[in-house]
Amino acid sequence: MNVSLTNLETLAIDGGTPVREKLLPYGRQSIDEADVEAVVEVLKSDWLTTGPKIGEFEERFAERVGTRHAVSFSSGTAALHGAAFAAGLGAGDEAITTPLTFCATANCILYQGATPVFADVSSDTLNLDPERMSAKLTPRTKAILAVDYAGHPAALDELGELAHEQGALLIEDASHALGAEHHGKRVGGIADMTVFSFHPVKHLTTGEGGMVTTNNARTAETLRRFRNHGISSEARQRHEAGQWFYEMVMLGFNYRLTDLACALGLSQLAKLDANLTRRREIAAQYKTAFRDLPAVIVPAVRDEVNPAWHLYPIRLKLEMLAVGRGEIFRALRAENIGVNVHYVPVHLHPYYRQRFGRKEGEYPVAEAAYERLISLPMFHSMTDTDVGDVVKAMRKVLSCIQWKFAKEGERLQTFGSGKSK
Ligand SMILES: Cc1ncc(COP(=O)(O)O)c(C=O)c1O
């Protein structure tokens, strides 16, 4: 990658020319002609929903992640709700999860009337820390909800063992981790239930959509009923059997994914390997490019995993900088680099503060990470030029900011060939 810094000395936020003319988003979908044709074919068919594409998508998905059953849902959030229900969570139960996630992970515990209990994360991966998690186990713990933050699988073996010793289930929120591996095994067939999201910024999209995978046939059956009003048979089965009779055997929801969405999912699934390869290339390019930027900590990768790189969250060494994450974030946005922050720790959202009395300082590792995190653009259709622009913008911004320990008269310090202002 050729990163030149000529004429970029004035930050765009100070009126200089931005690194890019148009905003590079932090994530986006890729839709090709094959995807369009697959959806159009369903549009012209008899089944827009509850048709044959659903079973086909679920079967292929289960094969791809190496599990027996895959049950599709209308979103990752609905899939999480399904998993919380199938785990038997209810009033009086607790489920332990990470504060450093999208709020849907914890919300699904509340949907079931159970109590979310947060445990802090490990400082390298920012995933649920097994030791801190085990300190939160009680006889009321019914599930552990681990998140594969940014696409790096959680400590699934340790978490699974600890959960099972307590008679609880391990639910893996792998919304970031389709295609990731842990000890050579694909995410999807490891935890008791694994949840995926097919939101457009993910590795595979169906617009909105989600999936729960499991090796347990009874769990899969419960999940199927839950997403279909609690009815014991599906419309297509009744159609094929020439029957009208159905029974609602439990309270469920309409969380079905349509045939249109499943056709898109099938078409996207065929490109998953290529997309993962590209994301891994981008992660490697970033890692190399930031080697000489001491204020940037790139994401850690443990030996036993092959991450899927949904996000590329760097952490800033704020101790070295005289400006905060906010200034750097705004400067990068002004350069038209669509940075983002993942995540506002869940316990600090007003709803969680007010309802559970949660406050700052309770999960110091997650909170310190949050203060320092910036997600750089990461999506499979990013070109080498796009990656180069992100690197250029990072160098430009970091070369123009103030350094805490710079000597008097050396207010600004530069890296590499960057010029100070
Ligand atoms: C970790 C995590 N869990 C759950 C979800 C919810 O998925 P969905 O948007 O498909 O409902 C997301 C969405 O981004 C997520 O990042």
The ligand as a MOL file (V3000), in Angstrom:
LIG
                    3D

  0  0  0     0  0            999 V3000
M  V30 BEGIN CTAB
M  V30 COUNTS 16 16 0 0 0
M  V30 BEGIN ATOM
M  V30 1 C -23.5320 -8.0910 19.1710 0
M  V30 2 C -24.8640 -7.8740 18.5340 0
M  V30 3 N -25.9240 -8.5640 18.9820 0
M  V30 4 C -27.1360 -8.4170 18.4440 0
M  V30 5 C -27.3590 -7.5560 17.3940 0
M  V30 6 C -28.7490 -7.3840 16.8620 0
M  V30 7 O -28.8620 -7.8540 15.5590 0
M  V30 8 P -29.9930 -7.2880 14.5760 0
M  V30 9 O -29.5980 -5.8980 14.1880 0
M  V30 10 O -29.9390 -8.2460 13.4130 0
M  V30 11 O -31.2780 -7.3520 15.2900 0
M  V30 12 C -26.3100 -6.8280 16.8800 0
M  V30 13 C -26.5390 -5.9050 15.7630 0
M  V30 14 O -25.7270 -5.1990 15.2850 0
M  V30 15 C -25.0190 -6.9830 17.4590 0
M  V30 16 O -23.9730 -6.2960 17.0080 0
M  V30 END ATOM
M  V30 BEGIN BOND
M  V30 1 1 1 2
M  V30 2 1 2 3
M  V30 3 2 2 15
M  V30 4 2 3 4
M  V30 5 1 4 5
M  V30 6 1 5 6
M  V30 7 2 5 12
M  V30 8 1 6 7
M  V30 9 1 7 8
M  V30 10 2 8 9
M  V30 11 1 8 10
M  V30 12 1 8 11
M  V30 13 1 12 13
M  V30 14 1 12 15
M  V30 15 2 13 14
M  V30 16 1 15 16
M  V30 END BOND
M  V30 END CTAB
M  END
